[in-house]
Structure formats: structure tokens, C-alpha cells
Amino acid sequence: MTISNKDLISMENEESLWKVIEPVILKIRGKSYDVKSSVYNQLTRGQQSLMMFRVLYDHGKDSVTEFYLWMSLLVGEQPATWKEIKRSFLYFQDNDMLGFLEKTEREFTENFLLQGSEPRQLLDGKKEQIVTDLYEDFLRIVPGTKGLICAHIRSHPDEFLLLEKQ
């Protein structure tokens, strides 16, 4: 995607978080794992990290239930993707999100995945509270994460897009 530096600087955070990765997402949406992997491997490290933020955020933000199902899938069934998500927040130097991801992995491993629980079963009592607390922590941390990512995009635009020559 080509954009002017002036437009990049003037974009709201939400817009820049979408605009700089939108072409990639539209290219891979609904495609096979092989296509997604091939496209992902062609991205810069910055683009890969932004993509992993979108993978985590877009699938886990709308409800406690969606958050639970998505985290169960990532932590329990897609360890390579989970590792890549954690690596992306190292790239952005987002210690709050990294700490949250470590806590989430620990909670899911201890309370849902290793005790024979089917991750997609309905939650009750203590387990429901654990997930609700994690979800609320996630929503509390995300605005800071978005700010860090947007600041990084604005400071290193060459890692994310082509700038129009002025």
C-alpha cells in the first residue's frame, strides 16, 4: 500500500492499524493455510507483527465466549501461531501484553487444557470467572497496545508501507 507520510501521521490509531494491513488481510481472507503462510512469510517483520496483533485482537475482542474459544484454540491447538503472536509483542516491546499472554497461557494450561477439559465446553463457576477476568484484562491492556503499535508504525513506516514521494 502506498500512502503519504502526511496521511499516515494524520490517521487516527484505529484507522492506521487497519489501513496498513488491510490489503494483506483481504488477500488471505478465506484462503487455505498454505496461501496464508506463503503471504505471511513474504511480509516484513513489522507487517507480520501487526498481522499477529490483528489475529489476536479481531478474533478475541467481541465477547467473553469468543475470547475463550479463540484462546483455547491458539494455546491448545495452534502452538506455532501462539508463539508467533507472543513474538510480535516482543517486536513492539509491549511488556504489558506479553505479561498478559504469559498469564493467559498459564491459566489455560492449568485450568482448561491439561485437566482433560474440552476447551469448547461451557464454563461454570471458577473457570468462568478466570476467563472473564482475563477478558477484562485483555480489553484494559489493548488501548495501550494499540498506541504502542501506532507509534511504531509512524516511527518506522518503511516496515509497514510504501510512502509516496513528496
C-alpha positions in Angstrom: 0.0 0.0 0.0 1.2 3.5 -0.8 0.4 6.4 1.4 1.8 9.8 2.1 3.7 10.5 5.3 1.3 13.4 6.0 -1.7 11.0 5.7 -0.1 8.4 7.9 0.6 11.0 10.6 -2.9 12.4 10.4 -4.7 9.0 10.7 -6.4 8.0 13.9 -4.9 5.0 15.6 -7.8 2.7 14.6 -7.6 3.7 11.0 -3.8 3.2 10.8 -4.0 -0.2 12.5 -6.4 -1.3 9.7 -5.2 0.6 6.7 -1.6 -0.6 6.7 -2.5 -4.3 6.9 -5.9 -4.3 5.1 -4.5 -5.3 1.7 -2.9 -8.4 3.2 -6.0 -9.4 5.2 -8.2 -9.1 2.1 -5.7 -11.1 0.1 -5.7 -14.0 2.6 -9.2 -14.0 4.0 -10.9 -17.3 3.3 -7.8 -18.8 1.8 -6.1 -22.1 2.7 -3.4 -22.3 5.4 -0.7 -22.7 2.7 -1.7 -19.5 1.0 -1.9 -17.6 4.3 1.5 -19.0 5.3 3.1 -18.1 2.0 1.8 -14.5 2.1 2.8 -14.2 5.8 6.3 -15.3 5.0 6.7 -12.5 2.4 5.8 -9.7 4.9 8.3 -7.6 6.7 8.8 -8.3 10.4 6.7 -5.2 11.2 3.8 -6.4 9.0 4.0 -9.9 10.5 3.8 -8.4 14.0 0.8 -6.2 13.1 -0.9 -9.2 11.4 -0.5 -11.2 14.6 -2.0 -8.4 16.6 -5.0 -8.4 14.3 -5.2 -12.2 14.6 -5.3 -12.0 18.4 -7.5 -8.8 18.7 -10.0 -9.3 15.9 -11.0 -12.8 17.0 -11.0 -12.2 20.7 -12.4 -8.8 21.4 -16.2 -9.1 20.9 -17.2 -11.3 23.9 -16.0 -13.5 26.7 -17.2 -16.6 24.8 -15.3 -15.7 21.7 -12.2 -14.8 23.7 -12.4 -18.2 25.5 -12.8 -20.1 22.3 -10.1 -18.3 20.5 -7.6 -18.5 23.3 -8.4 -22.2 23.7 -7.7 -22.8 20.0 -4.5 -20.8 20.0 -3.0 -22.0 23.3 -4.2 -25.6 23.0 -4.2 -26.4 19.3 -2.1 -23.9 17.4 1.2 -23.5 19.4 3.1 -22.2 16.4 0.6 -19.4 15.9 0.6 -18.7 19.7 4.4 -18.4 19.7 4.3 -16.1 16.7 1.7 -13.9 18.5 4.0 -13.6 21.5 6.9 -12.8 19.3 5.0 -10.0 17.7 4.6 -8.3 21.1 8.3 -8.7 21.7 8.8 -6.8 18.5 6.6 -4.0 19.6 8.2 -4.1 23.1 4.8 -4.4 24.7 5.6 -5.8 28.1 2.0 -5.4 29.4 0.6 -7.5 26.6 3.5 -10.0 26.9 2.7 -10.4 30.6 -0.9 -10.9 29.8 -0.2 -13.5 27.2 2.0 -15.4 29.6 -0.7 -15.3 32.3 -3.3 -16.4 29.8 -1.2 -19.3 28.6 -0.6 -20.4 32.2 -4.3 -20.2 33.2 -5.4 -22.0 30.1 -2.8 -24.7 30.5 -3.5 -25.2 34.2 -7.3 -24.8 34.2 -8.6 -25.9 30.8 -6.2 -27.8 28.7 -4.2 -30.2 30.9 -7.1 -31.3 33.2 -8.9 -33.0 30.4 -11.4 -30.2 29.9 -12.8 -29.9 26.5 -11.9 -26.3 25.7 -15.2 -25.6 23.9 -17.4 -26.8 26.7 -19.5 -24.3 28.6 -17.8 -22.7 31.6 -19.2 -22.5 35.1 -18.1 -21.1 38.4 -14.4 -20.6 39.0 -13.4 -21.3 35.4 -15.9 -18.8 34.1 -14.5 -16.2 36.4 -11.0 -16.9 35.3 -11.9 -16.3 31.7 -14.0 -13.2 32.5 -11.1 -11.7 34.4 -8.7 -12.5 31.6 -11.0 -11.0 29.0 -11.4 -7.8 31.1 -7.6 -7.6 31.4 -7.3 -8.0 27.7 -9.7 -5.2 27.0 -7.9 -3.0 29.5 -4.5 -3.6 28.0 -5.4 -3.3 24.3 -5.7 0.5 24.1 -2.0 0.8 25.3 -1.0 -1.9 22.8 -2.7 0.0 20.0 -0.9 3.2 21.0 2.5 1.4 21.0 1.9 -0.2 17.6 0.7 3.0 16.0 3.7 4.9 17.4 5.9 2.2 16.0 4.2 2.4 12.6 4.6 6.2 12.5 8.3 6.0 13.6 9.1 3.1 11.1 6.7 3.5 8.2 9.2 1.7 5.8 8.5 -1.5 7.8 4.8 -1.3 7.0 4.1 0.5 3.7 5.5 2.4 0.8 5.5 6.2 1.3 4.6 8.4 -1.6 7.4 10.7 -2.7 6.7 14.2 -1.8 
